[in-house]
Structure formats: C-alpha cells, structure tokens
Amino acid sequence: MFQQVVSLGPNCRSKFHIEKLLGPYVTRGGVFDWQRTPSAAVIEYLRRDFQGVFERRDLIIVDGQVRNCRFGTSHKHAFPGELVESQLEQLYPSARQKHDYCCRVTRSALENGYSTVFVLCAPVVPEHLGEIAELVKWRRPERRFVILQAPEGDHDDDWDGDHEIWARHLSGFTFTPPLRVMAKFHRRRLLKKLRDLKLGKR
C-alpha cells in the first residue's frame, strides 16, 4: 500500500493512466506530466533541483515545436503548435511561470516523505534507472518507494498506448492518500465549483 503515485515521464501517458485508473487523490500535475523528458533529462532535473532547466537561451523551434537544445526536452503542451521565433519570445514568460509551478509540485512530491510509486511510461536503461533511484532516495532516505518501469507490450500507435495493458500494470498497487491530501483536493474542487457558479451568474 502506498500514499501517492508520481509520473517520471517521459511524456503524459503515465499521468493519463494514473489519473484514469487510480483517481485524483494520488496524482498531481508535476513537470514530467506536461513535457517529453528523456531519462537523462529527468536525472538532470533531479540533480539540479529543477533549477536552470528551462532557460530561454536553450529553447529552439523545430518543426513548429519548442525543444530544449541543452537537455533534449520538448514542450508541446507549454506552447501552441506551429510556432515562430517572435511568438516564442512573447509566450515564454507565461510558459516559464507554468513550468516553475509544475517543478514546485514535483519537488514537493519528492520531499513530502509519502510512500510512493514512481511510474515510467517508456523503458529506461539500468544505469539511468539506478541514478534516478539514488537521486529520489537522497531527498528522503527513509521514504519507501518503488520505480515502476513501463509495461511490457505497450505500443506507440496512439499517444495513450494500450489501456488494457496499463490497467493490468497498475492493478497490483493500492493507495491510501493522507487525509490532508484528500482535504486539499475537496477544497480545490469546492472552490472551482464556486468559481463556475459565479461565472454562470454573469
């Protein structure tokens, strides 16, 4: 039994199935949920404490999509498609703000001490897997955690992969989120409903 589940990328597939199969209590919108992050870049994010990994000088446009030429990440969800250089300059401050927020969410998940399943949605070579595990353990040595490799037999025909395979892959884990996590979730949901009601009255 674990208290939280966190995606380590390399893209949004693991986040999608975590939320679909395990519900909102055990998943948060971290930085690896919203970009393509090769395992070497995951290591750099962890090693650098999420600092200096999304600098404007490192971002380029390739086939209309924003990529980081230093760390190899790509940022489809942070910018609209078919971008040109002038638009990148204009949209970067807002994208940076969102990226920094998502980094804080992931850092919090790494530091809160909750027992955790870290989920990958693409194979990672053993050397990288071992280094990621060491960096996770370094933050909270007493934490109980596992790093779950991508499921065997999954495919890339669609962005979300094979739903049946993912259902089996995650079925062996049970989660009991801390009460304060559940309380925060219900508070956010209530505030959202109140905002929607106010907007509906206008």
C-alpha positions as CSV (number, residue, x, y, z in Angstrom):
1,M,0.0,0.0,0.0
2,F,1.3,3.4,-1.0
3,Q,0.3,7.0,-0.3
4,Q,1.0,8.7,-3.6
5,V,1.9,7.9,-7.2
6,V,4.0,10.2,-9.3
7,S,4.9,10.2,-13.0
8,L,8.5,10.5,-14.1
9,G,7.6,10.7,-17.8
10,P,9.0,10.7,-20.4
11,N,5.6,12.0,-21.5
12,C,2.0,12.4,-20.4
13,R,1.0,8.7,-21.0
14,S,1.7,7.6,-17.4
15,K,-0.1,10.6,-16.0
16,F,-3.1,9.8,-18.1
17,H,-3.4,6.2,-16.9
18,I,-2.6,7.1,-13.3
19,E,-5.5,9.5,-13.2
20,K,-7.8,7.3,-15.2
21,L,-7.2,4.2,-13.1
22,L,-6.3,5.5,-9.6
23,G,-8.2,8.7,-9.3
24,P,-7.3,12.3,-8.5
25,Y,-6.1,11.8,-4.9
26,V,-2.9,10.0,-5.8
27,T,-1.8,12.1,-8.8
28,R,-0.6,15.7,-9.1
29,G,0.2,17.9,-12.1
30,G,4.0,17.7,-12.0
31,V,6.5,18.9,-14.6
32,F,7.1,15.4,-16.1
33,D,3.3,15.2,-16.9
34,W,3.4,18.0,-19.4
35,Q,6.5,17.6,-21.5
36,R,8.7,15.0,-23.2
37,T,11.6,14.3,-20.9
38,P,14.3,11.7,-21.8
39,S,15.6,9.8,-18.8
40,A,18.9,11.7,-19.0
41,A,17.0,14.9,-18.6
42,V,15.0,13.5,-15.7
43,I,18.3,12.9,-14.0
44,E,19.4,16.5,-14.7
45,Y,16.2,17.9,-13.3
46,L,16.7,16.0,-10.1
47,R,20.4,16.6,-9.9
48,R,20.0,20.4,-10.4
49,D,17.0,20.6,-8.1
50,F,14.8,21.8,-11.0
51,Q,17.0,24.9,-11.5
52,G,18.2,26.3,-14.9
53,V,16.4,23.6,-16.9
54,F,14.0,25.8,-18.8
55,E,16.1,28.9,-19.8
56,R,15.0,30.9,-22.8
57,R,18.5,30.7,-24.4
58,D,18.2,26.9,-24.5
59,L,14.8,26.8,-26.3
60,I,14.6,26.5,-30.1
61,I,11.8,25.8,-32.6
62,V,12.0,22.6,-34.6
63,D,9.1,21.9,-37.0
64,G,7.0,24.4,-35.2
65,Q,7.5,22.8,-31.7
66,V,9.6,24.1,-28.9
67,R,12.5,22.0,-27.8
68,N,15.3,22.4,-25.3
69,C,18.6,22.0,-27.2
70,R,20.6,21.6,-23.9
71,F,18.5,18.9,-22.1
72,G,16.6,17.3,-25.0
73,T,13.1,18.0,-23.6
74,S,10.2,19.1,-25.8
75,H,7.3,21.3,-24.7
76,K,4.2,20.6,-26.8
77,H,1.8,21.5,-24.0
78,A,3.5,24.7,-23.0
79,F,3.2,26.4,-26.4
80,P,0.8,26.3,-29.3
81,G,1.8,24.3,-32.4
82,E,3.4,25.8,-35.5
83,L,5.3,28.5,-33.5
84,V,7.6,31.1,-35.0
85,E,10.5,32.8,-33.2
86,S,8.7,36.0,-32.4
87,Q,5.9,34.1,-30.8
88,L,8.3,32.1,-28.6
89,E,9.7,35.3,-27.3
90,Q,6.3,36.6,-26.4
91,L,4.9,33.4,-24.9
92,Y,8.0,32.3,-22.9
93,P,7.3,34.3,-19.7
94,S,3.9,32.6,-19.2
95,A,5.3,29.2,-20.1
96,R,8.2,29.7,-17.7
97,Q,5.8,30.5,-14.9
98,K,3.8,27.4,-15.5
99,H,6.9,25.3,-15.8
100,D,8.3,26.6,-12.5
101,Y,5.0,25.9,-10.8
102,C,5.0,22.3,-12.1
103,C,8.6,21.9,-10.9
104,R,7.5,23.0,-7.4
105,V,4.7,20.4,-7.5
106,T,7.2,17.6,-8.4
107,R,9.7,18.8,-5.8
108,S,7.0,18.7,-3.2
109,A,6.1,15.2,-4.1
110,L,9.8,14.2,-3.8
111,E,10.2,15.8,-0.4
112,N,7.0,15.1,1.4
113,G,8.1,11.6,2.6
114,Y,4.9,9.8,1.5
115,S,5.4,6.2,0.4
116,T,5.4,6.5,-3.4
117,V,5.2,4.6,-6.7
118,F,7.1,6.5,-9.3
119,V,5.8,5.5,-12.8
120,L,7.7,5.5,-16.1
121,C,5.9,5.1,-19.4
122,A,8.9,4.2,-21.6
123,P,11.9,1.9,-20.9
124,V,14.8,3.3,-19.1
125,V,18.3,1.8,-19.3
126,P,19.5,0.3,-16.0
127,E,22.3,2.9,-15.5
128,H,19.7,5.7,-15.7
129,L,17.2,3.9,-13.6
130,G,19.8,3.4,-10.8
131,E,20.8,7.0,-10.9
132,I,17.2,8.2,-10.7
133,A,16.6,5.9,-7.8
134,E,19.6,7.3,-5.9
135,L,18.5,10.9,-6.5
136,V,15.0,10.1,-5.3
137,K,16.4,8.3,-2.2
138,W,18.8,11.2,-1.5
139,R,15.9,13.6,-0.9
140,R,14.2,11.4,1.7
141,P,16.3,8.4,2.7
142,E,13.6,7.0,4.9
143,R,10.9,7.0,2.2
144,R,9.5,3.7,1.0
145,F,9.2,3.8,-2.8
146,V,9.4,1.8,-6.0
147,I,10.1,2.9,-9.5
148,L,7.8,1.1,-11.9
149,Q,9.2,0.6,-15.3
150,A,7.0,0.9,-18.4
151,P,4.6,-2.1,-19.0
152,E,5.8,-4.7,-21.5
153,G,3.8,-4.9,-24.7
154,D,2.6,-1.3,-24.7
155,H,2.7,0.4,-28.1
156,D,3.0,3.9,-29.6
157,D,0.2,3.6,-32.2
158,D,-1.7,6.1,-30.1
159,W,-0.4,8.7,-27.6
160,D,-2.1,6.9,-24.7
161,G,-0.9,3.4,-25.5
162,D,-2.8,0.2,-24.6
163,H,-5.4,0.7,-22.0
164,E,-5.8,-2.9,-21.0
165,I,-2.0,-3.3,-20.5
166,W,-1.9,-0.3,-18.3
167,A,-4.9,-1.5,-16.3
168,R,-3.1,-4.7,-15.5
169,H,0.2,-2.9,-14.9
170,L,-1.2,-0.7,-12.2
171,S,-3.6,-3.2,-10.7
172,G,-1.1,-4.6,-8.3
173,F,-0.9,-1.4,-6.3
174,T,-3.3,0.0,-3.7
175,F,-3.2,3.6,-2.5
176,T,-4.4,5.3,0.7
177,P,-3.7,9.0,0.4
178,P,-3.1,11.0,3.6
179,L,-6.2,12.8,4.9
180,R,-4.8,16.2,4.3
181,V,-4.2,15.4,0.7
182,M,-7.9,14.3,0.4
183,A,-9.0,17.5,2.2
184,K,-7.0,19.7,-0.1
185,F,-8.5,18.0,-3.1
186,H,-12.0,18.5,-1.9
187,R,-11.3,22.2,-1.1
188,R,-9.9,22.8,-4.6
189,R,-12.9,21.1,-6.1
190,L,-15.3,23.2,-4.0
191,L,-13.5,26.4,-4.9
192,K,-13.7,25.5,-8.6
193,K,-17.5,24.9,-8.3
194,L,-17.9,28.2,-6.6
195,R,-16.0,30.0,-9.3
196,D,-18.0,28.2,-12.0
197,L,-21.2,29.3,-10.3
198,K,-20.1,32.9,-10.2
199,L,-19.2,32.9,-13.8
200,G,-22.5,31.3,-14.7
201,K,-24.4,34.2,-13.0
202,R,-22.7,36.8,-15.1
